[in-house]
């Protein structure tokens, strides 16, 4: 690794303010040539803001930036890329209908009036081979997997001459195999002398890839440490400011009567193909049933048929004996069904509405907020402030648009809204996806509290550690069916993994009759 004198980038006393919040408060950050440097922190700690300043997207209110020892001022991302700084954002900035090569050169003034497509494609192919980023230069972006699209974004920056590459939460949308491939690429780039800045909140990944780690908390620099000299628990403490429990303490479940019952349910997916194929399942009051399965095996459709968002072709759905198949979402809400969707922005909230208005999305029709002709906004704001305090949602005000909250605080908002209605059934789809350790701990503890309060919780997750940690009973989905079901204390990773792969799809580990399904 490079010595202390060979700093690739140094940011001194960076301050960035937004209305009602100081995102970066006199932050100091320095990365060396030839290293992978992780920028770690909770959701909303100021990581992305700091790197958006380094990449020219934002201009700091105070502070200085030095690249290779020279002071620089960036007015745009174009200025940053000229200085060798490129950023791959969490949400890719590609044109789906264009080819890989066309996306790579898009916006380059140096291309000129005439193009040499073959030369560009060869250069894209060469960069891909050099850094282990295999992608067809002639393929259209819409034809590529998410992992391949990320490779295009990295190649785009390398094509532009980036020597300092910033990746914002790069593993959030990747499979484990794609993560391994990405890490090999990042290591190869560092060995070639480039600097890789890796923004993340995932402790295990940071410890496996980084040479050094800078931790931000509440917009301030907490520490910069050598990755080999720090533990996961120590990093979590630096991030959150307290000890973090990586295992949720819970008492044995005391299941009561069947609360959510599905019998032989059939439903189609968005393409009109079978998604649920005779699915039967029971969730009792006071228990968490975890649904394990590879994505795309009907989990989303299962959640949506219970919540009234997707029609049922045949079969029965009941909550406390009340038929709910093919009812409207309003009827499902009135029956006591709460829903935490996997898509926070697109489904779970109205991003441009305020925090208070989002809190009231399921209660504005009824008193005390709903009136005969008008909403009682003073009551709405008062209730929102109470929930913000109760669930420790970090927001300057309940008047702030929901889109300005960090991922963890937005998820807390959604949870607060759902559980404030004292539901009978809670459908939690990937409730901790993309959350930092502190927010993950809070969400998991809340699910346990709801279970202990008598709620029937249906937990859908691809995180098997989470499934095993929280569930009282585990059911495995494969191609729209429950192919295995067992008490959590009797489950093991090998059995669940085989069921998820469909290798034992023709027999159940435990019969539904034994466990009330």
PEDA-V377847 format. One record per residue. SS is DSSP state (h for helix, s for strand, l for the rest). D_CENTER is the distance of its C-alpha to the mean C-alpha in Angstrom with 2 decimals. Layout:
ss,d_center
SS,D_CENTER
SS,D_CENTER
//
This chain:
ss,d_center
l,31.59
l,33.11
l,35.18
l,34.62
l,36.81
l,34.76
s,31.91
s,30.00
s,28.43
s,29.14
s,27.80
s,30.12
s,29.72
s,27.06
s,26.73
s,24.62
s,24.98
s,23.50
l,25.19
l,24.94
s,22.83
s,23.51
s,20.38
s,22.35
s,25.41
s,27.83
s,25.33
s,26.94
s,25.20
s,27.04
s,26.24
s,28.96
l,29.93
l,29.03
l,26.13
s,22.40
s,21.45
s,18.07
s,17.02
s,15.27
s,14.38
l,12.46
l,10.25
l,13.25
l,15.54
l,16.66
h,15.39
h,14.51
h,17.64
h,19.80
h,18.94
h,19.35
h,22.78
h,23.54
l,22.76
l,24.97
l,22.57
l,23.53
l,26.90
l,27.20
l,29.42
s,30.92
s,30.94
s,31.75
s,30.17
s,32.08
s,31.54
l,33.80
l,35.90
s,36.47
s,35.37
s,33.45
l,32.50
l,29.91
l,30.27
l,27.84
h,25.57
h,28.83
h,30.48
h,27.72
h,27.88
h,31.67
l,31.28
l,29.13
s,25.65
s,22.91
s,19.19
s,16.59
l,13.94
l,10.25
l,11.54
l,14.69
l,18.07
l,20.18
l,22.85
l,22.34
l,26.10
l,27.23
s,27.73
h,25.99
h,29.07
h,29.28
h,25.72
h,26.57
h,29.66
l,28.46
l,29.58
l,31.73
h,35.07
h,36.64
h,36.64
l,39.72
l,41.43
l,41.72
l,39.06
l,39.60
h,36.88
h,38.10
h,37.98
h,34.45
h,33.30
h,35.11
h,33.52
h,29.99
h,31.00
h,32.53
h,29.48
h,27.36
h,29.94
h,30.35
h,26.77
l,25.74
l,23.83
l,25.55
l,25.29
l,28.08
l,29.10
l,30.56
l,27.68
s,26.12
h,22.46
h,21.80
h,23.22
l,20.75
l,17.71
h,14.38
h,15.49
h,18.87
h,17.70
h,16.08
h,19.52
h,21.23
h,19.47
h,20.58
h,24.02
h,24.32
h,24.07
h,26.43
h,28.84
l,29.08
l,30.12
l,27.12
l,28.08
s,25.19
s,21.82
s,18.64
s,15.24
s,12.21
l,9.13
l,10.97
l,9.65
l,5.98
l,7.90
l,10.96
l,13.05
h,14.71
h,17.80
h,16.31
h,14.89
h,18.49
h,19.97
h,17.96
h,19.05
h,22.60
h,22.51
h,21.43
h,24.13
h,26.66
h,26.00
h,26.57
h,29.70
l,30.94
l,30.95
l,27.91
s,25.46
s,21.74
s,19.45
s,16.07
s,13.50
s,11.09
l,10.42
l,10.81
h,14.47
h,15.66
h,14.64
h,16.16
h,19.27
h,19.73
h,19.70
l,20.82
l,24.45
s,23.89
s,21.17
s,21.24
s,19.54
s,19.01
s,19.16
l,19.78
l,20.49
s,23.03
s,23.57
s,23.94
s,24.94
s,25.07
s,25.66
s,26.55
h,23.88
h,26.71
h,28.04
l,25.16
l,23.56
h,20.08
h,21.51
h,23.05
h,19.91
h,18.12
h,21.26
h,21.28
h,17.73
h,18.29
l,22.09
l,22.86
l,22.76
l,19.51
l,19.97
l,18.11
l,19.87
l,20.19
l,23.85
l,24.94
l,28.33
l,29.35
l,28.57
l,31.50
l,30.79
l,33.04
l,33.91
s,31.81
s,29.61
s,27.46
s,29.42
s,28.78
s,31.81
s,32.01
s,29.41
s,29.25
s,26.93
s,26.05
l,22.88
l,22.53
l,24.91
l,27.51
l,27.20
s,27.31
s,23.95
s,25.37
s,28.70
s,30.57
s,27.79
s,29.14
s,27.36
s,28.26
s,26.28
s,28.67
l,28.59
l,27.43
s,25.35
s,21.82
s,21.79
s,18.91
s,18.40
s,17.80
l,17.79
l,16.65
l,14.48
l,17.05
l,19.62
l,19.74
h,17.00
h,15.89
h,19.62
h,20.44
h,18.32
h,19.73
h,23.34
h,23.28
l,22.03
l,24.58
l,22.29
l,23.77
l,27.47
l,28.93
l,31.65
s,33.28
s,32.85
s,32.48
s,29.75
s,30.93
s,29.74
l,32.58
l,34.91
s,34.08
s,33.51
l,30.20
l,30.18
l,30.06
l,30.01
l,28.32
h,25.08
h,27.43
h,29.49
h,26.53
h,25.51
h,29.17
l,29.27
l,26.67
s,23.52
s,20.29
s,17.02
s,13.35
l,11.93
l,8.75
l,8.97
h,9.01
h,10.90
h,13.05
h,14.14
h,13.49
l,15.04
l,17.60
l,16.16
l,19.72
l,21.17
s,21.51
h,19.78
h,23.03
h,23.19
h,19.71
h,20.84
l,23.90
l,22.53
l,23.76
l,26.79
l,28.46
l,30.98
l,32.54
l,34.34
l,34.05
l,31.79
s,33.17
l,36.84
l,39.28
l,38.99
l,36.65
s,33.50
l,34.22
h,31.88
h,33.22
h,32.18
h,28.73
h,28.23
h,29.74
h,27.48
h,24.36
h,25.64
h,26.31
h,22.81
h,21.30
h,23.67
h,23.26
l,19.48
l,19.52
l,17.40
l,17.87
l,19.35
l,22.73
l,23.90
l,23.23
l,24.48
l,21.56
s,19.57
h,16.19
h,14.63
h,15.73
l,13.70
l,10.88
h,7.41
h,8.96
h,12.18
h,11.21
h,9.95
h,13.26
h,15.11
h,14.20
h,15.18
h,18.25
h,19.36
h,19.18
h,20.88
l,23.38
l,25.06
l,25.97
l,24.72
l,26.44
s,23.55
s,19.83
s,17.47
s,14.02
s,11.71
l,8.67
l,9.00
l,7.24
l,4.09
l,2.52
l,5.97
l,9.21
h,12.23
h,13.98
h,11.57
h,10.86
h,14.65
h,15.33
h,13.36
h,14.99
h,18.28
h,18.19
h,17.89
h,20.85
h,22.76
h,22.43
h,23.73
h,26.53
l,27.41
l,28.19
l,25.17
s,24.43
s,20.74
s,19.27
s,16.08
s,14.25
l,12.01
l,12.01
l,12.00
h,15.78
h,16.14
h,14.45
h,16.68
h,19.71
h,19.10
h,18.80
l,20.77
l,24.48
s,24.81
s,22.85
s,23.25
s,22.33
s,21.83
s,23.26
l,24.25
l,24.08
s,26.07
s,25.88
s,27.49
s,27.52
s,27.32
s,28.16
s,28.08
h,25.32
h,28.03
h,29.63
l,26.59
l,26.02
h,23.50
h,26.19
h,27.12
h,23.65
h,22.82
h,26.09
h,25.46
h,22.03
l,23.97
l,26.62
l,29.36
l,30.63
l,29.75
l,33.36
l,33.64
l,31.86
l,31.54
l,32.67
l,34.23
h,32.94
h,36.32
h,35.89
h,32.58
l,33.12
l,31.02
//
